[in-house]
């Protein structure tokens, strides 16, 4: 249960009263000007406005302390990030992993510098401007509010004198009337005593009457100057209060923008780290390590003891180089197999190699029947699992651990052999043949664009209506393509295409999933412009 906070003696909450919106409690005024809204009986608005200005200065001081503390936090955090970036990280690594770790350190240092800049901005702009406003409020209180508070106390004192003199004067008047009535009603022996009291009361009432008149005149003389001073103070207070509210909105908005810019900068640093990590291929780094630091596959034979008496030339025999044998071991890996390696292998065999020609021939160009694309080319196109090789018997071998066959012909024991599915599973039904085009070389891929990196969270899209060809799989466009003949269709980078046929020439058949852009009779597209969805 939350503890209720008790209002302080200077808190504005103790002056709050329930009023109708837009209507003054006393005279029905709807003015929003301070000079018309803080008068009332007994100067009720004076203490309220004084409390408001004191609370406003206190809020500004609290905001200044907030900026000071936030700047200190950012500065401490930035210093720790910069020190962390100087720590040793991966100095013994090579290749893309070394590059990735260096980028991590560099971006961490940049993040620390950015947070240090935010701390400096908070101190110079936010805290500095808030301090300037606080100094303005302090000057307002010193030059206007404090002298006016003293004059207000003098006014209250004079009004209390008038009140006391009025009470005495009215009390004497009542006694005189009482004595006069008693003398008229009881003309006995108490007449002399009552007349003596009456004379004394008449003397006292004359003195009280003079005091009452004097105090009243003093207050009347004070009122014009007080009203003018109070009106000027109300105007100055309203100006300062409006400036303060505008400042509070702008300064907090500026703070939000500064922190938002910092978040964007941190996100850009993280994106640069992810970009470098995209270039990190564990298999390639392992291969580079073996190539640069490998010591060969020759296993030296163990030394053979030959007694000196059995070898007539023992001295020359001891100088002979020891024999060796090639290493032909089969790797035993405990790493888990990749998900659906068979499907990746089959799709890999269907991806044709991009052709470098930019012109087309009217004659049919037979594509390679073998998978001529190298492992690196498949990776650059972002299409298939790179660990795919063709076995001698025509099947497709999927290397689970990303290791190829060694130079001595030994096969990795974790390699799985996947039979290629019969052609009928990859071709349209004979009863519904797809229209064919004159084969031409595939257009070259745009060289300046980065291949699409598949997100593992993507899900298969909703298939288009079956228009005669059974859908084999889905692909996503890597680049924009503009059709050159009537059978082709245009698509843009990021479009999803349902593939219905994969001829060997690389010009596949399919349909755009976007029904608004799909055109009847256009179904051919270049396969080297897409990757597996």
N, C-alpha and C positions, 0 to 999 in steps of 0.2 A: 504494500500500500504506500503510495507516494505521500511524503511529508509535505504539508502545506507550508509554503514560505510566508513568514510574517512580514508585512510591509514595514519599511524603515520609517523614521520620523520625517524624512524628506521625500518619501515616495509619493508619487502622484496618485496612486491607487486609493489612498485614504480620502481623497477629495472627490472621487467619482460619485455621481448621482444619476439616477435613472431619469432620462429625459426623452421626449419624443424626438425622432430624427428631424432636424431642420427647424426646430421651434425652441426658442429660448424659454427658460423656466419662468421668467418674470414678465416680460413684455411682449412675447411672441415674435421677437426679431429673428430673421433668417439670415442675417449678415454673417459672413465667415471671416471678417476682419477682426484682428485682436483688439483694435482700438474701440470696437463697438460690442465686444463680447465678454469683457472681463471687468465689469463694474459691479452692480448689485448692491443690496443692502449690507451694510457693515463691511464694504470693500471685500466681498467674498472672492472676487476674481484675482485679487493681488497675490495671495498666498499660492493660489493654483498656478499662476503664471511663473512666479518665482520658483516653485517646485519643478515645473516643466523645464525651465532653463538649467536648473542644477542637474536634473536627471539627464538632459541632453549632453551636457559636458561630461558627465560620468560615462555615458554610453560611448562617446568619442574616445575617451581615455581607455576604456575596455577594448575597443576595436584596435587602437594603437598597440596595446599589449598583445592582442591576438596576432597582428602582423609581425611583431617582434619575435614572438615565439615560433610562428610558422617559418620565418626566415631562418631562425636558428636550427630548426628541424631539417629544413632543406639543405642548409650548409653542412650540418653534420652528416646527413645522408650522402651528399655529394662527395665529401672527403673520404668517406668509407668506400664509396664506389671507386673513386680514383685510386685509393690504396689497393683495393681488390684487383683492379686492372693491372697493377704493377706486379702482382704475384706471379710466380712461375707457373706456366700451364702448357704442358705438351711440348717442351723444348726438344725432347727426344723423338718426336713424331716426324713423319715425312708425308709428302703428297697432300691430297685434299684435306685430310684430317688435320694436318698441321695448319693449313690455310684456314680451315674452319675455326680452330681454336684461337688462332691469331685474330681472326675477325671478331670472335666473341670478346676477347680482351679489349680490342680497339673500340668496339661499340659500347662496351661497359664504361670505358673511359669517356667516350662521348656523352653517354647518359649522365655520368657524374658531372661533366662540364655543363650540361644543360640544366641540371638541378642547381648547380652553383649560380648559373645565370638567373634562374628563377629566384633564388634567395637574394641576389643583388637587386633584382627588379622589385621585389617586395619591399626591401629596405628603402630604396631610392624613390620609388614612385608611390607605393601604397602607404608605407609607414610615414614617409616624408610629407605627403599631402594630408594624411590624417593628423599628424602633429601640427601642421599649419592651421587646420580647422580648429584643433583644440586650443591653440594659442589665441585664435580669434575669439573663441568662446570665453577664454579666461579674461581677455581684455574687455569683452562686453560685460562680464560680471564685475570686473574691477572698476571700470569707468562709469557704468550706468547702473547696474543692479545694486551694488553695495551702497553707493550714495543714496539711491532711491529708497533702499531698505531703511536707512537711518532717518530720512525724512518721513517715511511712513510710520516709524515708531514715534517720532515727535507728534505727528498728526494724531495717532492713536492716544498719546498721552493727553493732548489738549482736549480731545473728545471725551476722554474719561473725566477730565476736570469739569467740563460742561455737564456731564451726566451727574456727577456728585453735587455740583452747585444747583442743578435743577431739582434734585431730590431734596436738598436742604430747603430750598426756597418753597417748594410745594408743601413740604412738611410744616414750615412756619405758617404758611397761609392757612393750612388746615387747623392749626392750633389757635390762631387768631379767630377764625370763624367759630371754633368750639367755645372759646372763652366768651366771646360776645353773646353767643346764644345762651350760655349758662347764666350770665349776668341778667339777661332779659327774663329768663324763666324763674330764677331764684333770687329775688331782691332781698335777701336776708343778711345775716351777719357775715356770710362768706363773700360778700360783694367786694370788700376791700382786698381780700386775698386774691380773688379772681382778677380784679383790676390791676393788681401788681404784676401778676403773670402776663396779663394782656400787654402791659407796657413793655415788659422785657421781650416778649415775642415780637412786638412791633419793632423794637430796636434791632433784634437779630435778623428779622426778615429784610430790613433795609440793607444790612451788610451782605446777606446772602444774595439779595437782588443785584447788588453792585457786582459781586463775584460772578454771578450767573451771566450778567450782561457782558462783563469783561471777557470771560472765557468764550462765550458765544461769538463775540467780535473777533477774537483771536483766530478761532476756527474758520470763520468766514473769510478772514484775510488770507489764511493758508490755502483755502480751496482752489482759487484760480491757478496759483502756481503749481499745486499738486496735480490738478487735472491736466495741465499742460505737460508736466513732467511724466505723468503716467501715460498719457497718450503717446508721447514721443518714445517712451520705453516700449510700449506695445508695438509700435511700428517697427522699431529696431529689432525687437525680439521676433516678430513675424518674419522679417527679412532674413534674420540669421537662421531661423527654424526652417524656412523654405530652402535656403542654401544648404543646410545640413541634410535635409531629406534627399535633395537632388544629389548631393555628394555621396551619401550612403549608397544610393542606388548605383551611381557610376563607379564607385570604388569597388564595390562587391562584384559588379559586372566585369570590371577590369581584372579582378582576381580570378574569376571563373574563366575568362578568356586566356589568362596566363597559364593556369593549370591545364586547360584544354590543349593549348599549344604544346605544353610539356608532354602530355599524353600522346599527342600526334607524333612528336619527335621520338619518344620511346618506341612507339609502334613502328616507325620507319626504321629505327635501329634493329628491332626484332625482325622486320621484313628483310633487311640486308643480311642478317644472320641466316634466315631461312633460304635466301637466294644462294648463299655460299654452300649451305648444306645440300641444296639440290644438285650441286656438282660433285658431292661426295658419293662415290660408288665403292662400297667395301671391296667388291671383287677386283676392281681396277687398282685400288690401293694395294691389295695383297699381291697382285700381279706385278705392280711396279716395285714393290719391296723385294720380291723374288728376283726380278730382273737386275736390280741395282746392287743388291747385297747377297744374292744367292752364290753359293760356293760349288755348284755343280752336283751331278748325281752319281759321281764315282765314289764307291765305298772301298776304302783301302782294305786289302787282305791283311789278316793278322800276321804278325811275324812268325816265322817257322824256325824252330831250333834245329840246327845242323851241327853235330859234333865236329870239332876241329880235326879229329883223326880220320873221319870218313870223307872229308872234302880236301883234296890235295891243294886246292887254291882257295882257302878260306878267306884270305884277305880280299881277293877280288869279288868273291861272292857276297861278302858283307856290304860291298859298295853298290850292289845292284838295286834298282828302284823296286819297291814292293809292288805287287800286283794289285788289281782293283776289279770291281764288278759294278755294273750299273744298278742304281736303285730302281726297282720296279714294284714298289709296295702299292697296295690299294688302301686309300684313305678310309678310315673308319670315323665318321662324324656323328656326334650326338645331337646336332642341330635339328630342329623340327623341319619337316618338309614344307614348302610353300603351298598355299591354298590353291587347289584346282590346277596342278601343273599340267595335266593332260590337255585341258582346254586351252591354256596358254600356248602349248606346243603346237596344237592344231592350227590355231589362229596365226602363229608365227610362220607356218609353212605357206599360208595363203597370202602373206604380204609380199607384193612384188617390190623389187628394187627400183628407186626413182631413177628415171632416165635423164641424162643431162641435156638432151636435145630440146631446143625451143621451137623447132618447126615440125610439121607433120608430113607424113608420107601417105600417098593414096594407096600404097600396097600394104598388105598385112605384115606386121613384124611379129615373129614368134618370140614369146617371152621365154626366159630360161625356165626349164623344167625343174632345175634344182634351186635350192634356196641360196642364191648367190650373195645375198646381203650378208655382211659380216655382223658379228655380234655388236660392235660399236654402232653400225648403221641402224640396227633395230632400236638400240637405246636412244640414238639421236632423234628418231622418229617417234619415240614415246609410244610404241605400238604393242610390243610383246615382251615377254620375259626373255632376257638376253641369254639365259643358260639353256639354249636349244641347239642341238647339233643333229646332223643327219647320219643315221647309222648306215653301215654298208648295205644292209638288206632292204633299204628303202623305207624303213621305219624311222621315227623321229625320237631321238634320245633326249630326255629332259634331265639335265644335271641339277639335282636338288640343291647342292651346296655351291653352285656357281663355278665349279672347277671343270676345265676341259680335260680331254685325254692327254696323257703325258706323251713325251716324244718317243718313248719306247713301245708305245702301243698298248700299254696297260690301261684298263678301263676302271674308272672309279666305281667302287662297289655300291655307291648310293645313287648311281644313274639308273633311271627308270626308262624302259623302252615302251613307247606308246605306239600302238598301231594306228596308222592314218585311217580315218574313217573312209568308207567307200565313197566314190565320187557322187553317187546318187544322193548322199546326205547333204551335199554342198551345191547341188544343181537344182534348178526348178523342175517341176514335174514335166515329163515329156509331152503330156497332153496340153500344157500351157507354156509353150516356149516363150522366152523373153526376146523381143526384137533386138537384133544385133546391128552394130555400126561398122563402118570401115575402120579397121584397127589402125591406130597411129601411136607413136611414142607418147608416153605420159609427159605432161608439162612439168617443167622443173619447179621444185618447191621454192617459195619466196625465201631468200637467204637471211633476211634480217629479223625474222620472227622466231620467237622461242617456242618449241613444241609444247603442246598442252601437257601439263602434268596432271595425271588423273588423281582425283580425290577419292580415297577409299570409302568415304561415306556416301558416294553417289549411288543412286538406285536406278534400276532399269526403267526407262520411260514407258509410258503407255503406248502400245504398238498402234500403228495406223490400221485402217481397214485393209483386210487381205484382198488384194486386187489381182490375184492369180498366182503370185509367187510366194512361196512359204518363206517367212522371215528366218534368216540364219543367225544373225546377231546384229548388234547396234554399234555404230561408230560415231565419233564426234569430229567435226571439221576443225582442222588446225589452222587453216588459212581461208581467206575469201577466194572464191572461184567464179569466173564469168563464163557461161556456156558459149561455145563457138559454132555449134551445129544444133539442129532441131532436136536431136535425141537427148542432148545433155540438159542439165538444169543448173541454175545458179544457186550458190549457197554461201553463207558467211561463216567466219570463224566462230565456233561454239555451237553451230547447228547440229542437231542429232539426226542421223540418217539410219533407217532400217534397211539392212542389206538383204537382198533376195537372191543374188547370184554373184559369183566371184570368178569370172573368166580368167584364163592365164595371161591375157594381154595386159592386165592391170586396170582396164576400164570396167568397173563393177556396175551392177544394177541395184537400184534401191529407190526409196521414196523418203522425202522430207517428212518429219513428224508434224511440222507446222502446216496444217491444212490450208491456211489462208494463202500461203505462198506455193503450195503444191500445184503443178500444172500437169494436165492429162497428156500422156504421150512422152513426157520427159522423164527419163529414169536412169541415164548413164552419168557417171561421175568418175574422176580419177582417184584411184585408191591411195596414191601417195600424198594426198592432201588431207587424209583423215587418220585417226587412230582408234583403237578399240575403246569403246565407252566403258 
